[in-house]
Amino acid sequence: ILTVNAGFPYYSPSSLNIDFGDTVEWVNDGGNHDVNADVNTQTGSSFNNPVSFQSNTTSVVGAIIYTHIFNVPGNYSYDCSVGSGSHAAQGMVATITVGTGGCMYASATNYNSSADYEDNSCIFGGCTVESACNFDASAVVEDNSCEYPAAFYTCDGCINDEDGDGVCDE
């Protein structure tokens, strides 16, 4: 069990990296606090966490505010919603990263075989030269795979004569 301490105005640690399946408990160091991983108290928008949760509020010093087992990998954000968001506005915000994020697409240049969640970091290689026969508009990184026609030919096999009236091989 990993412990996050909650006091005014902090969660400590404010950033935590844990493994899939780990349990986190929040302990009240003093004051009236909760753990809100549902709707961002400052913006009113969803945190878009892999799993949302919200604890009750407690003012008991030393009490466990909330306990959560993280069985879904990804990035989690949370805040303290006490005081109509004033605690969050004063710094009671934190994050938890569960597992190892990375590119999970084997065709990407930065594929990470140990990633257990897709973090949208993939970089796809290919030919990025527009004049090449195999130009790939979706490629982000030039991978030196560009192909060009032989001298006096176009990419579609036509002979490229001086007046532009190409004659195509059939």
Secondary structure, DSSP 8 states (H G I E B T S, - for coil): -EEEEEETTEEESSEEEE-TT-EEEEEE-SSSB--B-SB-TTT-SB---SS--B---B--TT-EEEEEE--S-EEEEEE--TTTTHHHHTT-EEEEEES-EEB--TTSTTB-TT-SEE-S----EE---TTSTT--TT--EE-S------TTB-TTSEE--TTS--EE--
